[in-house]
Amino acid sequence: MLTKHSFICDVKCCFQHEIILTRQLQHQNVLPYHAAFVSGPEVIVVAPLMAFGSCKDLLSSHFTDGLPEEAIAFILRDVLQGLDYIHRKGYIHRYESLYITRL
């Protein structure tokens, strides 16, 4: 029988395993992180400060009418290179966050 306690322990163990594995990823287009921990129902990830924040931040603060086509091309190139790297390592990207360090 699966209890709430055993489910929480399984989820925590799963997160710990994922954190250990993903900390080994080293690529210029994959965001590294310094630490990760569980606080109540949330998983907190401590990562370097991204110069421009997320794409959503960039659009809402600097490009309210949309990004120039050239910027979109650069962002997509970098995203695809990062995804290619993690897929070659056997990982699947599941998060919807995209952070920008340079344009």
Buried (B, 14 or more C-beta within 10 A) or exposed (E): EEEEEEEEEEEEEEBEEBBEEBEEBEBEBBBEEEEBEBEEEEBEBEEEEBEBBBBEEBBEEEEEEEBEEEBEEBBEEBBEEBBEBBEEBEBEEEEEEBBBBEE
